[in-house]
């Protein structure tokens, strides 16, 4: 039997479980350019000190869609995954929103991407800056999807989901 999908677990958990995970656990996968890998690992170490760290190289092509490198050429990225209980200095409490926002800002600064199943606290404007919505918006308009389906931001943003 395969383990359940994270998305299934998220929609079936109670508010108490959600709060427990949010305040004591991190699940993040972030695509960063390989040229920023060392800086990324140091950033995640400073932020959460969760080990082992998942590292998976990924050749990001410059195809149409929401995720592609800044330039015209394909570029090597690395999926950096951190899953577990963050270590914080004694006497301090882990602040998931602050830490995740800090990591998200760093990833945006290095032209990286946050995987869309991880918790996100970005504003809609910040989210749209990280992900290229040109084709997405065109297809939503062309196929009249706005009435039937929520925007991708509303599916992945922690605050948008809780309203």
LOMAR-904387 format. One record per atom (N, C-alpha, C, O, CB): x, y, z. Coordinates in pm, whole numbers, plus 50000, padded with zeros to 5 digits. Glycine has a CB too. Example, Ala and Ser with C-alpha at 12.3 -4.5 7.8 and 13.67 -1.06 7.14 Angstrom:
2
513194943150780
512304955050780
513204967050780
514244966850846
511314955350905
512854977550708
513674989450714
512905000350787
513415011450804
514084994050572
***
This chain:
163
500854988250000
500005000050000
500895012450000
501855013350077
499035000050123
500575021849914
501365034049902
500965043950012
499835043550060
501185040549762
501885052650052
501505062850150
500505072550088
500515074649967
502755070450202
499655078550171
498665087950116
499335100650065
500425104250109
497625091550223
498685107149971
499205119549916
499075130650021
498125130850099
498455123449786
500045139850021
500035151050114
498755159150097
498165163550196
501275160050093
498335161249973
497125169249949
495895162950013
495035170050065
496895171049798
495795149550010
494675142650074
494725144650225
493705147250288
494685127650039
495905143350282
496045145150426
495655159250468
495005161250571
497475142250470
496045169250388
495745183150422
494245185950425
493775193150512
496425192550324
493495180350330
492065183550326
491255175650428
490105179050454
491525180950188
491835165150488
491085157050584
491505159450728
490905153750820
491245142550551
492515167650751
492975169650889
492135180050961
491585189150899
494455173750890
492035178551093
491285188151174
492115200751196
493315200851170
490885181851310
491465211251245
492155223951271
493255221951377
494325227951365
491145234751319
493005213751478
494005211351582
495255204751523
496375208451557
493415202451694
495065194951436
496195188351371
496925198051280
498155198351277
495725175951291
496165206151205
496765216251118
497655225551199
498805228151161
495685224251044
497135230551311
497925239651395
499155232751453
500225238751460
497055245151509
499005220351495
500135212851549
501245211551446
502405214251475
499685198951597
500885207451324
501875206251218
502495219751184
503715221051173
501255200251093
501645229751169
502145242951128
503115248651229
504105254951192
500985252551108
502855246551356
503695252351460
504915243951495
505795248651568
502895254651583
504985231651446
506075222751486
506705214851373
507515205951400
505585213351589
506365217751250
506805209251140
506955217551013
506265227550996
505805197651117
507855213350925
508005220150797
508045209750686
508715199450697
509295228850795
507335212550579
507395204750455
507545214850343
506595221850308
506105195450435
508735215650287
508995225050178
509885218550074
510865211850106
509655237950232
509535220649949
510365217149835
510515229749753
509535236249716
509745205349749
511755233149724
512045245649655
513015243049542
514055236749562
512605256249751
512675247749423
513575246449308
514465258749304
513975269949293
512785244749174
515775256649312
516715267749305
517745264849196
518085253249171
517425270049443
518245275349129
519295273149029
520515266949096
520855270349209
519675286548960
521175257749027
522335250949084
523405260949127
524135258449223
522915240948984
523495272349058
524485282449095
524195288549232
525065294849291
524535293448989
522965286849283
522585292049415
522465281049520
521975283449630
521275299549406
522915268949487
522715257549577
523405259249711
522795257149815
523205244849510
524675263049710
525405264549837
524725274849926
524495272450045
526875268549811
524395286349868
523725297049944
522365292049996
521965295550107
523535309649855
521675284049916
520365278749956
520495269250075
519725270150171
519705271549839
521445260250068
521635250750179
521985258250307
521475254850414
522735240550145
522845268250297
523195276250415
521965283650469
521775284550590
524315286350382
521145288850380
519925295950420
518985286450495
518465290050601
519205301950297
518765274550440
517855265050504
518425260050637
517685257650731
517585253250411
519745258650643
520375254750770
520105265450876
519705262350988
521895252550752
520345277950840
520115288950936
518645289850977
518345293151091
520575302250876
517745286950884
516305288750910
515695277250990
514915279651081
515575290150780
516035264650956
515305253451016
516175242051067
515725234451154
514365248050917
517375240551018
518265229551060
517555215951058
517585208551156
518805232251201
516925212950947
516255200050929
517135191450838
517525195750730
514805201750869
517435179350886
518265170150808
517665156250813
516975153050910
519715169850862
517875147950713
518645150750592
517895160350501
516685162150515
518975137750518
518605166350408
518025175250308
517915167550177
518855160850135
518895188250290
516765168550113
516545162249983
517155171049876
516855182949869
515015159949955
518025165349794
518635172649681
518415164449555
518875153049545
520165175249705
517725170349459
517425163249336
517605172849219
516835182349204
515985157449338
518615170449134
518835179349020
517675178548921
517035168148906
520145175948949
517425189648856
516285190648766
516655200148653
516985211748677
515005195748841
516595195248530
516905203648415
515635211348377
514685205548324
517425195048294
515625224248403
514455232548378
514535238548239
515385247048212
514325243648485
513645234048152
513665238948014
512875251948003
512065255248090
513085228247917
513125259047897
512445271847875
511185269747791
511035275847685
513405281947807
510315261247838
509045258447770
507965267947823
508125273647931
508625243647789
506875269547748
505785277847799
505215271847927
505255259647947
504675279347692
504695280048011
504105275448136
504505284148252
505115294648234
504495261148163
504155279848370
504355287948489
505785287648542
506215296948609
503425283548597
506525276948512
507865275348569
508875273848456
508835264148380
507925263148664
509765283348446
510855282648349
511965292048393
511705301548467
510365286048205
513195289648347
514305298348388
514115312548336
513325315048245
515635292648338
514855321848395
514755335948357
515225338248214
514595345848140
515565344548453
516305331948174
516875334148041
516195325847934
515165319547957
518335331048041
516795326047816
516265318647701
516655303847703
515975295647642
516755325047572
517725300547771
518265286947770
517725278847887
517315284247990
519795287247775
517735265547870
517415256947984
518505258648089
519625262848059
517295241947940
518145255448212
519095257648322
518945246348423
517845241248445
518865271448389
520055242448484
520025232048586
519585238048719
520175247548770
521415225348599
518535232148774
518005235948904
518165224048997
518435212948953
516505240548895
517995226349125
518015215549223
516785217049312
516505227849364
519335215749308
516055206149327
514945205849422
515565203749559
516175193349585
513885194449386
515415213549645
515905212649783
514685210349871
513815218949881
516715225649827
514625198749934
513475195450017
513865194450163
514865188150198
512855182449972
513055200650246
513245199450391
511915194850451
510875201150430
513715213150455
511965183950525
510765177950582
511085173550723
511935164850744
510255165950496
510435179450820
510675175150956
510395185851059
509675195551034
512075170550970
510975183851177
510785192951290
511945202751292
513095198651310
510685185051424
511665215651275
512745225651278
513405226251415
512735225151519
512205239451239
514695228051414
515435229951540
515565244851563
516035252251477
516865223051535
515135249251679
515245263351713
516025264551843
516035255251924
513825269951727
516685275951864
517435277651989
516525275952111
515335279252106
518105291551993
517095270652218
516315268152340
515685281152388
516325291652390
517215262052450
514425280252428
513705291952476
512995299552366
512215308652395
514645301052546
513235295952241
512575302652127
511495293352073
511555281252090
513605306452015
510515299352007
509455291451946
509545292851794
509815303651743
508055295851997
509305282051725
509295281951579
508095289751529
506965287351571
509275267351524
508335299151440
507265307051380
507185303451232
507955308451151
507505322551400
506245294651199
506145289251063
505955300150959
506565299650852
505005279351055
505105309850987
504835320350889
506095328550863
506465330750748
503685329450937
506745332950969
507945341250953
509055333650882
509675338850789
508445346151089
509305321350924
510385313350865
510075310050719
510945311350633
510585300350946
508845305850691
508485302450554
508545314650464
509035313850351
507095296150549
508045325950512
508115338350433
509565341950402
509895345950290
507425350050508
510425340450499
511845343550479
512445334350373
513185338850285
512615342050613
512135321450380
512625311850281
512035315050143
512745314850043
512265297350322
510735317950137
510095321350010
510745333649946
510995333949826
508595323850030
511025343750028
511675355949976
513055352849921
513445358049816
511775366650087
513805344349991
515125340449944
515015333149810
515755336249716
515825331450048
514115323649801
513955315749678
513565324849561
514065323149450
512875304749697
512705334449585
512335343949480
513545352349438
513735355049319
511185353249528
514365356249535
515535364449506
516525357249414
517165363649330
516245368349636
516655344149428
517595336549344
516905330849219
517455322049153
518225325149425
515715335749188
514935331349071
514545316549080
514565309248981
515725333648943
514185312449201
513735298849223
512225298149231
511515308049209
514355293149349
511735286149262
510295283649266
509955274949385
510715266049422
509815277049135
508815277549443
508315269349552
507375258849492
506525262049410
507585278049659
507535246549534
506635236049485
505235238949537
505055243449651
507125221849530
504235236349455
502895241149484
502115232649584
501005236349620
502125241949359
502655221549630
501955214049735
502425218149873
501815214249973
502155199149715
503505225749881
504015230450010
503205242650055
502615249649972
505525233950001
503175245050185
502485256950236
503165269450182
504385270350180
502455257150390
502355278950140
502865291550088
502175303050159
500975302550184
502665292549934
502935313250190
502395325050255
502595337450168
502475348650218
503035327150392
502905335750042
503135347049953
501825354349925
500755348349925
503785342449820
501935367349902
500765374749857
500485370849713
501345364749648
500975390349871
499315374149663
499005370749525
499995377449430
500445371349333
497565374949490
500345389949458
501305397049373
502665390149374
503285388349269
501455411749419
503135386249492
504425379249502
504375365749431
505325361749363
504815377249651
503255358749446
503075345849382
503125347349230
503765339349161
501745339349425
502455357549178
502435359849035
503805364048982
504115361748865
501395370349000
504625370149068
505985373549027
506855361149019
507735360148933
506595383749124
506635351549109
507435339249110
507075330148993
507955323948933
507245331849243
505795329348961
505315320348856
504765328348739
503995337748758
504235310848913
505145324448619
504695331248497
503245327148468
502975315648435
505625327648376
502355336648480
500925333848462
500395336948322
499195335748298
500135341848563
501255340848229
500795345148098
499965334248028
498815336847990
501995349048010
500505322448011
499775311647945
498605306848031
497515304147980
500725299847915
498815305948160
497775301648254
496555310848244
495425306048231
498325301648399
496785324048250
495675333548241
494985332748105
493755333348097
496185347848265
495775331448000
495205330547865
494275318447854
493165319547801
496335329547758
494715306947904
493915294747894
492675295447985
491615290547948
494765282447931
492815301448101
491645302948190
490575311648124
489385308948136
492075309148326
491025322148056
490085330847984
489485323547864
488275323547844
490775343747938
490345317547785
489925311047660
488945299647687
487995297747611
491135305647585
489175292047793
488335280447824
487245283347928
486545274247972
489195269047872
487125295947966
486115300348062
486185292448193
485165287848245
484715299048001
487385290848244
487605282948366
487345290548495
487185284448600
489025277748367
487295303648488
487195311648610
485925308748690
485925310048812
487255326348576
484865305048622
483605302048691
483635288148756
482985285848857
482435302948593
484395279148697
484375265248743
485465261848844
485255253448931
484505256148626
486635268348833
487785264448916
488415276548983
488495287248923
488825257048831
488865274849106
489575285949172
490925288249105
491475279449040
489755283049322
491445300049123
492785303349075
493795294549149
493565290749263
493105318549097
494895291449084
495915282949146
496405289049277
496715281749371
497105280849049
496485302049285
496905308649410
495975305049524
496425302349635
496945324049391
494675305049498
493705301949602
493775287449648
493295284049756
492305305049553
494355278849567
494525264849604
495755262649691
495755253649776
494615256249479
496795270649672
498055267749740
498395277349853
499165273649942
499165267949642
497845289349853
498205298849957
497495295450087
496285293550090
497865313049913
498265294750193
497755290750324
496625300050371
495595295250418
498885290750427
496815312950358
495795322450404
494555322050316
493425322850366
496365336650408
494745320850185
493605320550093
492755308050116
491535308650105
494095321049946
493405296750147
492665284250171
491855284650298
490835277850309
493635272450177
492275292750395
491605292450526
490445302350534
489825303550640
492605295450635
490155309450426
489035318950430
487775312750377
486735319350373
489345331450350
***
